[in-house]
Structure formats: C-alpha cells, structure tokens
C-alpha cells in the first residue's frame, strides 16, 4: 500500500534543503512512498522543487514577526486563507504523515493536519526555536531538534535530538573522500540562498589586504542576484583567482575543496559546514528571529570549530585578518577542522527518516485503521 508524506515549509534554503534531504532519504529506502511539498509561490521552493522533480502545492502565507502595521495586518489576513487552502489540499491528498520543516507555509499546513488528525512531525533547525514551532510542538506527535539546547522548549516525551538534516552528498565520512593535493588556499564565501550584502561588501573591501597572497588564494563566492555584477567587477579588478556566481548548485563540491568558509550562521549552513569538517568564519544575520543565528554560531565558537564575527563588527580588514591567520597557522586550522568534524551530524537525516517510518507504521497498523480523517467533507477548495 502506497504511503503519502507531505512536507511543509521553505522560503529559504535553510528550511527547504532539509526537507529535500528527508524526501530523498524516504524515497531511497522505500520507492512506495509519495512525497509532496507545500510552500509559497515567492519562496525558493517554487524554483528548486520542480527542478528536483517534486510536486509543490503553493498556499498564501507570510511571516508575522518583525512586520509593522499594514504588513502585519496583511500577514494576519493571509493566515485563514492559507489554512483553508491547506485543509483542502490535505483532504484531497489524504496523507499518512505531515512533516513541518519551518518557513511560512509550515504553520497553516501543520495546524490543518492536527485538525484532520494526521500524524505530525516537526523539525526544529535552530538552537532557539521560533514562536510558531514552539506552538506547533504542542500539537505535533514528535519533534526532532538539531541542537540539544532547543529540546527544553518542547514536551520532553516528544523530543528526539537528531541534528539538522542535510543532503546525502554532505554525509560521506571524510576518510571515504579521496584527498587531492591543493596548491591554493580555497575560500568559500556564502551568504545564504539569497546572498548577504554586508558579507559581499566586506569581501570587496578585504581584497586589497589579500593582494600579497594573490598567488596562493582562490575564492569561490555566492553573491545572490542583487550584488552579482558589482562583486564580479571588483574581483576582476583585484587579479585574485576567483569564481563568482549568484547561486552555487553543487555546493557540496565547493565545501570539499574549501580551506575556509565565510558564511552566515543559519542552522542548515552550520550542519553542512560541520558535516564536512570545515573551519568557518561565522557572521550571523543580525535581524534573524530571536537572534537565533548568533546563538547557533556561539555553539561552534565555544567548541573552537569556527570564529564568530558579529555583523556590526564586520569590515574588510577584519575578514582579511581571519583569512590571513588561517593561512599562516595551519596547525590551528587543522585542530579547528577536527573540532568541526566532531560536531557534525552526518546521520541526522537517517534519524529523522526513522522517526517518519515509526509514525507511518503507527498510522497504518495491521488492523487497517489509520490516523487519516474519516467521513465526508463538504468544503469549497481553491
């Protein structure tokens, strides 16, 4: 009998890619599982999921935190519409399990699943959960958390510490990956799926400070769409070896080559960095909800696995200092790489997959009863 799983969330790569990792893991172990995603038309999922071959149902939804007056009222107005759309979709799809991975669409979809008595798994990626997931954790059947620190925010009997789900290509033990000698010190600069303007500007300001190491450095820089032309122009002027693109598709390959990663501190980025055992300069997004990126980064900083640089302290000279110190002290870099690798949860996706399978088994007992909604529904779906 075919099982159906709906994964809700997206908006950014930090929410979307853990969902994709889980979907692929479920299908890899059981080809009789049908996966659907629910997200928004404006999120990254609208571009990525069709390319990955997954069905996407879009609903109307928007964030509430940090919004002012009119924007906040508009977000509130979208909530009942998004919930009604979610109800319609779930009644039509009749899934055996709903998984919420964060993002605007997660709230309405998970709430609808609870109303319809569909089993629910929530995955919390950050060390400090947002208000939505704190509330959804009360109605979910299970809650998987990436950081042990976040377990205290959810009912104890529901929580499993799994780590953050990452794609299979990040999960290979490093002893299984052949090492090729590198003549250049590879720097990977990431600002998240949409880029980070302050990091882009700081890197442009850092280039003159790196001029003396021009023969020893190669920089791969993901800029986002808005700054791409400006950043590309400055690298060309610098004479440094570089690759600049708005978005890196095969980012796992770039991680493996990297000697140092300069990035934001989203939970998924940190999961990828530590799974690969890379040293990072972490620049948390200062406007993240509840300052969760700084809290995430402090976990690595405390473990001597990364270096925390606050956005307000960011400058070209500061970034250049971090790069030059990493280049000039290989023993320190090696120690930090080992610390980073020890923090990595390369089996996180498998742990979450197993929780899903347990919930699916409970939803489809031998008696033939299921947790799916029963009866006839009369609802105008749109």
C-alpha positions in Angstrom: 0.0 0.0 0.0 1.4 3.4 -1.0 2.2 5.8 1.8 1.9 9.5 1.3 4.0 12.2 3.1 3.5 15.9 2.8 6.5 18.1 3.8 5.6 21.7 4.7 7.9 24.7 4.7 10.6 26.5 2.7 11.1 30.2 1.9 14.8 30.0 2.2 17.4 27.2 1.5 17.8 26.8 5.3 14.3 25.5 5.6 13.9 23.9 2.1 17.0 21.8 1.8 16.4 19.7 5.0 13.0 18.9 3.6 14.5 17.8 0.3 17.1 15.7 2.1 14.4 13.9 4.0 12.3 13.4 0.9 15.2 11.8 -1.0 16.1 9.6 2.0 12.5 8.3 2.4 12.2 7.5 -1.3 15.6 5.9 -1.4 14.6 3.4 1.2 11.0 2.9 0.1 10.0 3.6 -3.5 6.4 3.1 -2.5 6.3 6.5 -0.7 4.8 9.5 -2.5 6.2 12.9 -1.4 4.5 16.3 -1.9 5.6 19.7 -0.7 3.6 22.7 0.5 5.2 26.1 0.2 4.6 29.6 -1.1 4.9 31.0 -4.6 7.5 33.6 -3.6 9.8 31.1 -1.7 12.9 29.4 -3.1 10.9 26.2 -3.3 9.0 27.5 -6.3 12.2 27.4 -8.3 14.0 24.4 -6.8 11.3 21.8 -6.2 10.2 21.5 -9.9 13.8 21.0 -10.9 14.2 18.3 -8.2 11.1 16.5 -9.5 8.8 17.0 -6.5 5.1 18.2 -6.5 4.6 21.6 -4.9 1.3 22.9 -3.7 1.5 26.7 -3.0 -0.6 28.4 -0.4 -0.9 32.0 0.7 1.1 32.7 3.8 3.5 35.2 5.2 5.6 35.8 8.4 4.3 37.9 11.3 7.5 38.5 13.3 9.1 41.9 12.7 6.3 43.2 10.5 4.8 46.6 11.1 1.2 47.9 10.9 -0.1 47.3 7.3 2.3 44.5 6.6 1.4 42.7 9.8 -2.3 43.0 9.1 -1.8 41.7 5.6 0.1 38.7 7.1 -2.8 38.0 9.5 -5.3 38.2 6.6 -3.4 35.6 4.7 -3.4 33.1 7.6 -7.0 31.9 7.4 -6.8 31.7 3.6 -3.6 29.7 3.8 -5.2 27.4 6.4 -8.3 26.8 4.2 -6.0 26.1 1.2 -4.1 23.6 3.4 -7.2 21.9 4.6 -8.4 21.5 1.0 -5.1 20.0 -0.1 -4.8 17.6 2.8 -8.4 16.4 2.3 -7.7 15.8 -1.3 -4.3 14.2 -0.8 -5.1 12.2 2.4 -1.5 11.8 3.5 -0.3 9.4 6.2 2.1 11.9 7.7 2.8 15.7 7.6 6.3 17.0 8.3 6.9 20.7 9.2 10.4 21.9 8.4 9.9 25.6 9.0 9.0 28.6 6.9 5.8 30.5 6.3 3.8 27.5 5.0 4.6 25.2 7.9 2.1 26.8 10.4 -1.1 26.7 8.4 -0.4 23.2 7.0 0.6 21.6 10.3 -2.4 23.2 12.0 -4.7 21.8 9.3 -3.1 18.3 9.8 -3.8 18.4 13.5 -7.5 19.3 12.9 -7.7 16.4 10.4 -5.9 14.0 12.9 -3.0 13.3 10.5 0.3 12.4 12.3 2.7 15.3 12.6 6.5 15.5 12.9 8.1 18.9 13.5 11.8 19.5 12.7 13.4 22.5 14.5 16.7 23.5 13.0 17.9 26.3 15.3 19.2 26.3 18.8 16.4 28.8 19.8 13.0 27.8 18.3 10.7 30.4 16.8 7.2 31.0 18.2 5.5 29.0 15.5 7.4 25.9 16.1 7.1 26.2 19.9 3.4 26.3 19.5 3.3 23.6 16.8 5.4 21.4 19.1 2.5 21.1 21.5 0.2 19.5 18.9 2.9 17.5 17.0 3.3 13.8 17.6 7.1 14.1 17.5 9.6 16.9 17.5 13.1 16.4 16.0 15.7 19.1 17.1 19.1 19.9 15.7 20.6 21.3 18.9 20.4 19.7 22.3 19.9 23.3 23.7 16.5 23.6 22.0 15.0 20.4 23.5 13.9 22.2 26.6 11.4 24.3 24.6 9.2 21.2 23.7 7.4 18.5 25.6 10.1 16.1 26.8 8.3 12.9 25.8 8.0 14.1 22.2 11.6 15.3 21.6 14.4 13.5 19.7 17.8 15.1 19.3 18.8 14.3 15.7 20.9 17.1 14.3 19.9 19.0 11.2 19.0 17.1 8.0 21.4 17.6 5.2 21.6 16.2 1.7 23.4 12.8 1.1 26.3 14.4 -0.6 27.4 16.1 2.6 27.1 12.9 4.7 30.1 10.9 3.4 32.7 10.2 6.1 35.8 12.2 5.1 38.0 9.1 5.1 35.9 7.9 2.1 36.6 11.0 0.1 39.9 10.9 -1.8 42.1 13.9 -1.0 43.8 15.7 -3.8 46.7 18.0 -3.0 45.8 21.7 -3.3 48.3 24.3 -4.2 45.9 27.2 -3.4 44.1 28.1 -0.2 40.4 27.9 -1.2 38.0 30.3 0.4 34.3 29.7 0.0 32.0 32.7 0.6 28.3 32.1 1.2 25.5 34.5 2.1 22.7 32.0 2.1 20.5 31.3 -0.9 19.7 35.0 -1.4 23.2 36.3 -0.7 24.3 38.7 2.0 25.0 42.3 1.2 27.2 43.1 4.2 29.4 40.0 3.6 29.6 40.9 -0.1 30.8 44.4 0.7 33.2 43.3 3.4 34.8 40.8 1.0 35.2 43.5 -1.7 36.9 45.7 1.0 39.1 42.8 2.0 40.6 42.2 -1.4 43.4 44.9 -1.2 44.5 43.3 2.1 44.9 40.0 0.4 46.9 41.3 -2.5 50.2 40.0 -1.1 48.8 36.4 -1.2 47.4 36.7 -4.7 49.4 33.7 -5.9 48.2 31.5 -3.0 44.4 32.2 -2.9 41.3 31.1 -4.8 37.9 32.5 -3.8 34.5 31.0 -4.7 31.8 33.5 -3.9 28.0 33.0 -3.9 26.6 36.6 -4.1 22.9 36.3 -4.6 21.3 38.0 -7.6 21.4 41.7 -6.4 25.1 42.1 -5.9 26.4 39.7 -8.5 27.6 42.2 -11.2 29.2 44.5 -8.6 31.1 41.7 -6.8 32.2 40.1 -10.1 33.6 43.5 -11.3 35.6 44.0 -8.1 37.1 40.5 -8.2 38.2 41.1 -11.9 40.0 44.3 -10.8 41.7 42.5 -7.9 43.6 40.0 -10.1 42.8 37.3 -7.5 41.8 33.8 -8.7 38.0 33.6 -8.3 34.6 32.1 -9.3 31.6 34.3 -8.7 28.0 33.3 -9.2 24.6 34.3 -7.9 23.9 30.8 -6.7 26.0 27.6 -6.4 24.2 24.5 -7.4 26.8 21.9 -6.5 27.8 23.5 -3.2 28.9 20.1 -1.7 31.8 20.0 -4.2 32.8 23.5 -3.2 32.7 22.6 0.5 35.0 19.7 -0.1 37.6 22.0 -1.8 37.3 24.8 0.8 40.1 25.5 3.3 37.9 28.2 5.0 34.2 29.0 4.7 32.9 32.6 5.3 29.2 32.4 5.8 26.0 33.3 7.8 25.1 31.1 10.7 21.8 29.5 9.6 21.3 26.1 11.0 21.5 24.3 7.7 24.7 26.1 6.7 26.3 25.1 10.0 25.1 21.5 9.6 26.8 21.4 6.2 30.0 23.0 7.5 30.4 20.6 10.4 29.4 17.5 8.4 32.3 18.3 6.1 34.6 19.3 8.9 35.4 22.8 7.7 36.6 25.8 9.6 34.2 28.8 9.3 34.1 32.5 9.9 30.5 32.9 11.0 28.7 36.2 10.5 25.2 35.8 11.9 22.4 37.6 10.2 21.6 40.4 12.7 17.8 40.5 12.0 17.1 36.8 12.4 14.2 36.0 14.6 15.2 35.9 18.3 18.8 36.4 17.2 18.9 32.6 16.6 21.8 32.8 14.1 24.1 34.3 16.8 23.0 31.6 19.2 23.8 28.9 16.6 27.2 30.5 15.9 28.2 30.6 19.5 27.9 26.8 19.7 30.7 26.4 17.1 32.7 29.3 18.5 32.6 27.7 22.0 33.8 24.4 20.6 36.8 26.1 18.7 35.3 24.9 15.5 34.6 28.3 14.0 35.1 32.1 14.5 32.3 34.4 15.4 32.2 37.9 13.8 29.2 40.0 14.6 27.7 41.9 11.6 28.2 45.2 13.4 32.0 44.4 13.7 32.3 43.3 10.1 34.8 45.1 7.8 37.2 44.2 5.0 40.2 44.4 7.3 38.5 42.2 9.9 37.7 39.5 7.3 41.2 39.7 5.8 42.7 39.2 9.3 40.7 36.0 9.7 41.8 34.7 6.3 45.4 35.5 6.8 45.5 34.0 10.2 44.0 30.8 8.9 46.6 30.7 6.1 49.6 31.4 8.4 48.7 28.9 11.2 47.9 25.5 9.6 48.2 23.7 12.9 45.5 25.8 14.4 43.4 25.3 11.3 43.8 21.5 11.5 42.7 21.5 15.1 39.6 23.5 14.3 38.8 21.3 11.4 38.8 18.2 13.7 36.6 20.1 16.2 34.2 21.0 13.4 34.0 17.4 12.1 33.3 16.1 15.6 30.3 18.4 15.8 28.9 17.1 12.5 25.7 15.0 12.5 26.1 13.0 9.3 23.4 10.6 10.3 20.8 13.3 11.1 18.7 12.7 8.0 18.6 8.9 8.7 17.5 9.5 12.3 14.6 11.7 11.1 13.7 9.2 8.4 13.4 6.5 11.0 11.1 8.7 13.1 8.9 9.2 10.0 8.8 5.4 9.4 7.7 4.8 13.0 4.9 7.4 12.7 3.9 5.9 9.4 3.8 2.4 10.9 1.6 3.8 13.8 -0.7 5.5 11.3 -1.2 2.2 9.4 -1.5 -0.6 11.9 -2.2 -4.1 10.9 -5.9 -3.7 11.7 -6.2 -1.4 8.8 -7.2 1.7 10.8 -5.4 4.9 10.1 -5.0 8.3 11.5 -6.5 9.8 8.4 -9.6 11.9 8.5 -12.8 9.9 8.1 -16.2 10.7 6.7 -17.4 13.0 4.1 -16.3 16.6 3.8 -18.0 19.5 2.2 -15.6 22.3 1.6 -15.0 24.7 -1.2 -11.4 24.2 -2.2 -9.5 26.8 -4.3 
